[in-house]
Amino acid sequence: MRVIITTALLGFTAAETFTASTTGPAGGNPVFGASCGLMAGIPSTPAYQVSLNYAQYGQGQNCGRCVAVTCVDDRCKGKPTVVAQITDSGSSNSGDLLLSEQLFKKVTGATTDWYKVSWQFADCPVTGGVTVCAKSGSSPWWLAVQPTNTLGGVQSMTINGKPATYMSDINNYYFKADSTAATPLETTAITLTSFQGETISTLVSLTAGQCTQTNVQFQHVAQPTTVHVPVTSTPPPSTSAPPPSTSTPTSAPRACGIPEWNTDYPGNDISNFGATGDFISMLSQCCDACKDTANCAAYTLANDFCYLKSAGANSKPVNGATSVLMAGVPVPTTVPTPTTTSPAPTTSAPAPRTCANPEWNTDYPGNDISNFGATGDFNSMLAQCCKACGATGNCAVYTLANGVCYLKSAGGNSKPLNGATSVFMNAKCGATEADVDYYGNDVSRFGVSGDISSQLTVCCSACAVEPRCAGFTVNGGACNLKSVLTNRIPVKGAISALRQ
């Protein structure tokens, strides 16, 4: 599909608007097989992507940026403005722009014919921090880096304090590190400069052929600044556990949490309505409606409809659905209030619970108790998550992802998630009994994954925060928490243990 631009593109600014004519249909290229060679895209990219003409493509330096496309034809008044990511190049004619089929249909409401549209560079609908990818084949002696998931694109960058060279000798979008000295991939210092002159810096651990999401992000491209720290949209976490209170908790200001892409929370629907505009506008409409509905705890946006829900539980993968849990809703603690009955305690409070070793690039989906924004460097954020989980009686594990800490009541089945870090609370369970099951008296049952040591760790941690659990049995990839260990029977492959 071709969009013929009638305004010259050289010397543009971020606020310039270009007028064009377009027709359809066209299929669009796969995101990760197009000229830009993006190793990671924003969630909406598979459907909404554009291809720039060779002159505008600039050997790829505009890759990963976004454009907002609006139909200005009389036949499509009221159609939404849609933001799409630049993933490809095409056409030797200066001023041409190609749209993916889904983007054309969304903008015009049609499948063919000629339509007038306008477009301009716009903020990308990103979530979380900038993602930094190391090109396949990178090593301490040769490193090519691709920044993605940026609000407004990256014009230049430095790697370990030295200017990186844009790789104009290839068609893909990469910056090459200075090769005069070895560059340790595990401690790579990155400074990114946007097209507006804003700079952000971070320290990232890179792996060849993989991407790592950071906790830094540019601000709005229309309002350039020169800050060197990320701006968080969530309040900083408390540095200490709040004292027990017998009064009715006061709700924090309600706000919408971090979007969970391709996720649905089935059931618990309060109401639904059609949302309009681009993706970010529709998310905002859902968020506002949920905030204005007293018993709304979550919402799901799917097929341009917003479903308000009284609870966000039992998440399941649904392609194209986006779910958001509300933040600022008080979560009741399960820690009992200390009593003054005899005998009075003569020892100090129990030692704080400690956190086990981190599991890198790992998530334990579901079972969320609450979440909050963490601040500072990576180790500081891990420490904040650990302290919060240790102070929450029913927290067995936490996941740190995109600068947000998710406290969870159980681990269950892990899944690989780039940039996520999960940590279990250390728990004490007795010696294991191989090929033994304690039949019946099950409190709950859930799936566990990994090797047998990992399965036992997950099951022990879940038992430690379940008041009714006296022990557990792991068998066939499932953890069975039990209220009492009786009815001992031999079962090949089963492993049981007593809670201590």
N, C-alpha and C positions, 0 to 999 in steps of 0.2 A: 504494500500500500504506500503511495507516495503523497507527501504533503509538500506542495510547492510554495516555498516561502517567498513573499514579495518584498521583504525588507532585507537589506544587507546584514550579514551576521558578524562581520568583523568589527572589533571595537565595541562589543556589547557590554552592558552592565547587567547586574543581577536583576534589576527592576525593569529592564526593557521587555516590551511585549511585541511579538512577531505575529503577523497575519498570514494565513496560509489557506490553501484549498486542498481537500483530501478526498480520496475515493477508496473503496474497498471491494472485496475483502482481501486480506493477506494473512498468512499463518504466523509470521514471526519466528525467530530463531530460538532454539533452546537457550536458556539464560547462561548456562555454563559452557556452551559450545560456540558462543558468538565471539565477535572480534575482540571485545574487551577482555575476554577470558576471566570474568569474575569468578573467584573461588567461593564467594558467598554473596547472596543478595538479600534485599529487604523482603519481608513476607509477601508483599503484593507483587513482586517482580515477575513471577512466572506468568501472571495474567496481563500485567500492565508494564510494557517495556517499549522503548523507542530506539530507532537506529538513526544516527546522525550522518549527514553527508561528510565526505572525506575532509573538506576544508574545515568544517566545524569540529570534526572528530579530533583534529590536532594530534594525530598519532596516538590517540587514546587518552589524552590528559583530561578530557571531560567525562571519561568513563565513571560510572557509579553515581554521577550527579542525577538530579531529578528535574523534570519539567512538568508544569501544570498546563493541561490542554483543555480548552473550552470551545464548545461549538457556538459560533455566533451567527449561524445560518437561521433564517426565519423559520425553517421547518423543524428546528430542534431547540427552540427556546425552552428554557427551564431544565434542560439536561444538565447533569452534574459536571463540574470541573473535576478532572481526574489527574492525580499525580502519578507519573510513571518514571521508571528508572532507565537511564541510558546504558544499554548493554552491547551495542553493535554499531557498525558503520556500514554505509551503503550509498550508492549513487555518486557519480563524479560531478553532478550538477550542484554548484554552490547554492545553498538554501534549501535543499531537499531534506525531508524528514520522513521516516517510515514508521508506521504505527502497527503494533500487533493487532490481530483480529479482535480480541476481546476488548482492547482499549478503544478501537474504532466503534464497536457496537455500544460500548458504555457511554462514549462521548456523544454519539450522534443518534443512537437508538435505531440505527439502520444497519444493513449488511452490505449495501453497495450504493452507487451514485456519488455525485460530487457534493461536498459540503465545505462551507467556510468555517475555519477554526482559528483561534489565536492561542499562543502559548508563550510561556516565559519560564526561566529557571526558577526553581522553587525548593523549599526545604523537603528533604526526603522524610517519609513517615517511619522513622527509625524507632527502635526500642533499645534501651540500654546504651552502652558505650560503643566507641569505634571498635571495629573488628580488624585485626592485623593478621595478614596471611603471609606465610613464607613460601615462595615458589618451590615446586618440586625440584630437588637437586641442590637446594641451598645447604651450605655448610659454614663452619667458622671462617673459611677462606673465600667463600663466594656466597653472597646473600642478596636475594631480590625480594622486596617486600611490597605487598599490595594492601593499601588501606581501604576497607569497605565499611558499609553501615554507617556512613558519615552523613551529617545533616546537610552539608552543602558542597561536598567534594574537597579534595586535597590538591593544592597547587604545587607545594614543595614539601620536603621533609628532610630532617637530619637523622642519622643513625649513629648512636654512640658519639654524639657531639660533632660529627662531620657531615657536611652536605651530601645528600644522596643524589645520584644522577638518574634523571628520568630515562628509562630504557627505550629511546626512540628507534633503536635498531631492531626492535620487534614490534609487532602490532598490538600486543596485549598491554595491559596497564600494570606496570611495575616500576619501583624505584630501586636502584642498585646501590648497595653500601660501598664505601671506600674500601678498596681491596688491599691497601698498603699494610694493614695489620689484621690479624685474626679477630673475628667478631663472635664472641660467645653467644650462641643462640639463646641460652637459658636466661641471660641477663642483658637483654637488648634494650637500650635506652632510645626511645622514639620521640621526636618532636615533629608535630604536624602543623602546617600552615594552610589555612583555608584560602579560597579565592578572594575573601574580604580582608585578609591580613591577620585574622585571629589565629593565635597559636595555643596549642595544648601539648602537654608532655606526659609521658608515662613510661614505666619500666615493664617489659613484657617478656614472658618465656615463650620462645618460638620453637616450632618443630617443622622440619621440611615437609611441604605438601599439606600442611594443616593450618587452620585459622584459630586465633585466640581472641576472645572478646575482652576489651579493657573496661575500666570504670571511668573513662574520660570521654567527653563528647563536646562538640562545638555548640555555641549558642546559636540563636536565630541568625541566618545569614543576612537578613535585611538590617540587622542592628549589630555591625561588627564591633568587637571589643578586643582587648589584648590580654585577657585573663589567662592564667596558666594553671588553673584548677578547674575541675569539673563542676557544673552546676547541677545539684540534685533537686528533683521535684518532690522528694519525700522528706519528711522531717527527720533529723538525726536521731538515732536510737538513744534511749536512756542509758547512762553508764552504770546504773545500779538498779537492782530490783526494787519495785515500789513496796513500801511497808504494807502488811495486811490491813484491810479496812473492813469494818462491819457495815459501813454505810453503803447506800446504793451507788454503784460506779457512775461517773459522769462520762458520757460519750465524748470522745475526741471528735473534732470536725470531720465529717464524713468526706472521704475522697476515694477516687477510683485507683485501684492497684495496677500492677504491671500486666499488660495483656499476655494471655497464653494462646499462642497461635495454634491453629488446627486442633482446637480443644473444645469440647462441649461438656456442660454439666446437665445431664438429662434429668427431667422431672423438676418438681418444686416450682413450676411456673406460676407467677402472679398474673401477668398480662403480657401482651406483645403488641408491637406497632411497627409500621413501615418506616424506615429511616431513609433520608435523602442526602444527596451531595456526594462528595468524595469519601474515601474510607475514613479519614481522620474526622471529618464532619459527622459521619454516622456514629463513630465511637463516642464522640462528644455528646451527641443526642442521647445515646444509651446511658452514658455516665450521668448526665443531668437528670434524666428520668429516674434512674435508680436512686440518686441522692435525694430526690423529692418524694420517694416512696418509702415510708417509714420501715416497712418490713422487707425491703429489698437488700439482699446480701451479696448478690452477684448478678451478672447479666451475660448473655451470649448473643453475639451478632453473627447472623448467618443468612445468606441469600437476601441481604438488604433488610432483614427484619431483626428487631431487637426484642429479646425475650428476657423479661425481668424475673428474677428467681429469689425465693425466700431463703435458699441455701445453695451453696456451691459445693457439692459432694459427688463422689463417684465419677470423677472426670473420665472421659473416654475420647480417643482420637477421632475427629471428624474433619475431613479435609475442607478447608475454606472457612470453618467456624473460628471465631475469636471470642474467648471468654475472659472476663475480668471479675476478680473478687473485690469487694469494697474494703477499703482500709479505714481505720478509725473507729471500728465497731468493737466495743469492749469484749474481751474474751475471758470468761470466768476461769479462775484458777482452780486447780484440783488439789492444791496444797492445803491441808487442814489448818485452821487457826489453832495456835498453841493453847493448851488448857492449863489451868492452875490447880488441878486436882492432885491429891497426894498419891505417891510421894513426889515432892518437887524435884525437878532435875538437878543433879549436882555437877553435871558436866556441861561443857559448852555445846553449841549447836553442832550437828553433824558436819563433817568436812565437806566442802563444796564438791559437787560431782565434776569429774574431769572429762576431757574430750579425747577421743582416740585419734589415730592417724588419719589424715585427709585422704579421700578417694578422688583423684583428679578426673576431670571431664566425666563426672558421674552425677546422675540425678536419681532421686527416689520419688517418683511422681505420686501425687495424692497424699492423703492423711495430714493435710496442712492444719496447724493450729492457728497460726498467725504469721504475719510477715512485717518487716520494717526495713527502711533504708539504712545501710551501713556506710560509714565514712572513713576517710583516711586511706593509707596504703593497704595492700592485700592482707598482710599479717594483722593489721589493726582490725580490719573487717572480720577476719576469722575469729579474732579474740572477742569481738562484740557478739558475734553469733554464738560462740561457745558459752559466754557468760549468760546470755539470755536463755539459752536452752537449759543450762544448769539450774537457772532460777525458776524454770517453768516445770512444775511437777510431772506433767505428762509428756514432756518432750524427750524423745528417744534418739532423735537424729535431726540434723539441720542441713540445708543446702544453701550455699552462697552462689548466686548467679546474677549477673548484671548489676552488681552493687546492692542487691536486695537479699536479705536473710530470711529463709522460709523455715520456720520451726515445725516439726512433724512429730506426730504421736507414734509412728512406726515407719520402718524402712520398706519392707516388702521387696518387690522386684525392682532391681536397679535397671537403668537404661543409660547408654552413652549420651552425653550432652556436652558439646564443645564449650569450654569456658566455665562449666558448673563444677563446684567442689562440694562434696558431701562428707559429713563427719558424724560418726556415732558417739553417743555418750558412753563412757566406760561403765560397764555393769559387771556385777559379780554373780556367777552361777557356779553350782557345784560341779564335781567331776562327772563327766559324761558316761553313760552306759550304752555300749554298742549293742545293736540287735535287740533292743528292748523298747517296748511301748507300754504306756500306762493307759489302758483302754477306757474311753469315756471321760466324763467330767470336763469337756472342752468349754473354755470361755470364748475363744475365737480361733479362727483359722485363716491363714493368708499365705500366698505364694512367696517363696524366697528363691534367689538366684545366686550364681557364682559357685565357687568350690565349697566343700562341706564346711571349711573353717568360716567362710563368709556367711553361710547360711546359719551356723550356730551363733555367730556374733549378732546377726540381725534378730534372731529369735530370742536370745538372752536379753538384748536391749529392750525389746518389746515387752518381755515379761517383767522387767525391772520397773516399768512405768505403769503397769496394769495392776491396780490394787488387789484384784481377785486372783492373780496368777501365783500359783505355788511352784510351778515347774512347767516344762515343755517337752514336746517330742517333735523332732524333725524327721520327715519321711517323705520320699518321693517329691522333693521340691516344695514341700508345704511345711509351715510352722504351725503347730497345734499348742496353744496356750491352755493350761489346765488348772482348775481350781484346787485340785488335790491329786496327789500321785498315788493312786490305788489301782487294783486290777492289773498287776504287772504281768505281761505276757511276752513271749519271745516273738519278735517280728524281724525278719532278715532285712537289713539296711536301715532300720529305724535307729535313731540316737536320742536318748532322753537325758535330761539334767534337772536338778533341783535348784530353785531360786535361793540365793543366800541373802 
